[in-house]
Amino acid sequence: MDDAGELVVRPLEAADRSDWEQLWNGYHGHGPFGGSPPPCAVTEATFKNFLADGPMLALVAVQDGGLVGIVHAVLHPVTSSDKPVCFLNDLFVAERARRAGVGRRLVESLYDLARAKAAFRVYWHMQVDNETAAKLYDSVASRSGHTVFRRTL
Ligand SMILES: CC(C)(COP(=O)(O)OP(=O)(O)OC[C@H]1O[C@@H](n2cnc3c(N)ncnc32)[C@H](O)[C@@H]1OP(=O)(O)O)[C@@H](O)C(=O)NCCC(=O)NCCS
């Protein structure tokens, strides 16, 4: 059993399903453009992919026996290296657990996991006006100077 208040970051497990889904829903609802999570079948498939030994990675932060944060990522190849890179797809900390270092621990734990998977870089996107996340990100990474373009197909 965890010591009271101790923060543990570990890979997502099958038994985390319902606690994880609360954070997943929170992630999709956060911010000014927040909305609904993906359809149930997509959520189910994503959860299964996290448990498989594939390119989709998920870590959870656990405190006092409950999940308080999640980070999800995807490993993918790139043209310029024989090593993969790691895209940090989602980061979310439950409101009750914020400003206590959980987000930072999740990002740093993802660095360790990505390194163990032979990735040479972790990168991610952020809404330009997410000032809270920017404060964390500026302390754990540097801005690439790239702008993201996209077109829905
Ligand atoms: C962004 C988020 C993950 C940060 O999680 P967190 O656990 O609160 O972050 P941490 O406690 O590890 O903060 C690390 C540092 O970030 C900065 N920071 C975090 N939240 C801040 C806030 N509300 N105001 C000012 N600085 C803040 C601080 O520098 C902090 O270090 P400090 O507490 O030692 O000063 C969390 O606010 C969240 O889940 N937000 C909603 C989802 C989201 O925006 N995800 C990112 C999408 S790109």
The ligand as an SDF file (V2000), in Angstrom:
LIG
                    3D

 48 50  0  0  0  0  0  0  0  0999 V2000
   -1.4960   21.9260  -16.9680 C   0  0  0  0  0  0  0  0  0  0  0  0
   -1.6400   20.9280  -15.8210 C   0  0  0  0  0  0  0  0  0  0  0  0
   -1.4260   19.5190  -16.3420 C   0  0  0  0  0  0  0  0  0  0  0  0
   -0.5730   21.2450  -14.7520 C   0  0  0  0  0  0  0  0  0  0  0  0
   -0.6390   20.2340  -13.7630 O   0  0  0  0  0  0  0  0  0  0  0  0
   -0.1490   20.5110  -12.2560 P   0  0  0  0  0  0  0  0  0  0  0  0
   -0.0270   19.1960  -11.5830 O   0  0  0  0  0  0  0  0  0  0  0  0
   -1.0220   21.5160  -11.6160 O   0  0  0  0  0  0  0  0  0  0  0  0
    1.2800   21.1460  -12.5120 O   0  0  0  0  0  0  0  0  0  0  0  0
    2.5070   21.1720  -11.4850 P   0  0  0  0  0  0  0  0  0  0  0  0
    2.0090   21.2800  -10.0800 O   0  0  0  0  0  0  0  0  0  0  0  0
    3.4330   20.0400  -11.7900 O   0  0  0  0  0  0  0  0  0  0  0  0
    3.1620   22.5730  -11.8740 O   0  0  0  0  0  0  0  0  0  0  0  0
    4.4680   22.6510  -12.3250 C   0  0  0  0  0  0  0  0  0  0  0  0
    4.7780   24.1230  -12.5290 C   0  0  0  0  0  0  0  0  0  0  0  0
    3.9300   24.6870  -13.5260 O   0  0  0  0  0  0  0  0  0  0  0  0
    3.5660   26.0200  -13.1220 C   0  0  0  0  0  0  0  0  0  0  0  0
    2.1360   26.0630  -12.8920 N   0  0  0  0  0  0  0  0  0  0  0  0
    1.2760   25.0370  -12.8970 C   0  0  0  0  0  0  0  0  0  0  0  0
    0.0150   25.4710  -12.6640 N   0  0  0  0  0  0  0  0  0  0  0  0
    0.1000   26.8180  -12.5150 C   0  0  0  0  0  0  0  0  0  0  0  0
   -0.8620   27.8390  -12.2540 C   0  0  0  0  0  0  0  0  0  0  0  0
   -2.1820   27.5650  -12.1150 N   0  0  0  0  0  0  0  0  0  0  0  0
   -0.4210   29.1170  -12.1570 N   0  0  0  0  0  0  0  0  0  0  0  0
    0.8810   29.4180  -12.2740 C   0  0  0  0  0  0  0  0  0  0  0  0
    1.8480   28.4760  -12.5230 N   0  0  0  0  0  0  0  0  0  0  0  0
    1.4530   27.2070  -12.6410 C   0  0  0  0  0  0  0  0  0  0  0  0
    4.3770   26.3370  -11.9170 C   0  0  0  0  0  0  0  0  0  0  0  0
    5.6190   26.8660  -12.3300 O   0  0  0  0  0  0  0  0  0  0  0  0
    4.5430   24.9900  -11.3030 C   0  0  0  0  0  0  0  0  0  0  0  0
    5.6430   24.8820  -10.4680 O   0  0  0  0  0  0  0  0  0  0  0  0
    5.5300   25.4250   -8.9400 P   0  0  0  0  0  0  0  0  0  0  0  0
    4.2200   24.9490   -8.3870 O   0  0  0  0  0  0  0  0  0  0  0  0
    6.7350   24.7960   -8.2880 O   0  0  0  0  0  0  0  0  0  0  0  0
    5.6000   26.9150   -9.0340 O   0  0  0  0  0  0  0  0  0  0  0  0
   -3.0360   21.0400  -15.1300 C   0  0  0  0  0  0  0  0  0  0  0  0
   -3.2630   22.3900  -14.8100 O   0  0  0  0  0  0  0  0  0  0  0  0
   -4.1660   20.5330  -15.9990 C   0  0  0  0  0  0  0  0  0  0  0  0
   -4.4710   19.3290  -16.0050 O   0  0  0  0  0  0  0  0  0  0  0  0
   -4.8160   21.4410  -16.7540 N   0  0  0  0  0  0  0  0  0  0  0  0
   -5.9480   21.0700  -17.6120 C   0  0  0  0  0  0  0  0  0  0  0  0
   -5.4940   20.2070  -18.7820 C   0  0  0  0  0  0  0  0  0  0  0  0
   -4.4430   20.8750  -19.6300 C   0  0  0  0  0  0  0  0  0  0  0  0
   -4.4490   22.0870  -19.8490 O   0  0  0  0  0  0  0  0  0  0  0  0
   -3.5410   20.0250  -20.1410 N   0  0  0  0  0  0  0  0  0  0  0  0
   -2.4700   20.4650  -21.0140 C   0  0  0  0  0  0  0  0  0  0  0  0
   -2.9590   20.4770  -22.4040 C   0  0  0  0  0  0  0  0  0  0  0  0
   -1.6860   20.9440  -23.5310 S   0  0  0  0  0  0  0  0  0  0  0  0
  1  2  1  0
  2  3  1  0
  2  4  1  0
  2 36  1  0
  4  5  1  0
  5  6  1  0
  6  7  2  0
  6  8  1  0
  6  9  1  0
  9 10  1  0
 10 11  2  0
 10 12  1  0
 10 13  1  0
 13 14  1  0
 14 15  1  0
 15 16  1  0
 15 30  1  0
 16 17  1  0
 17 18  1  0
 17 28  1  0
 18 19  1  0
 18 27  1  0
 19 20  2  0
 20 21  1  0
 21 22  1  0
 21 27  2  0
 22 23  1  0
 22 24  2  0
 24 25  1  0
 25 26  2  0
 26 27  1  0
 28 29  1  0
 28 30  1  0
 30 31  1  0
 31 32  1  0
 32 33  2  0
 32 34  1  0
 32 35  1  0
 36 37  1  0
 36 38  1  0
 38 39  2  0
 38 40  1  0
 40 41  1  0
 41 42  1  0
 42 43  1  0
 43 44  2  0
 43 45  1  0
 45 46  1  0
 46 47  1  0
 47 48  1  0
M  END
$$$$
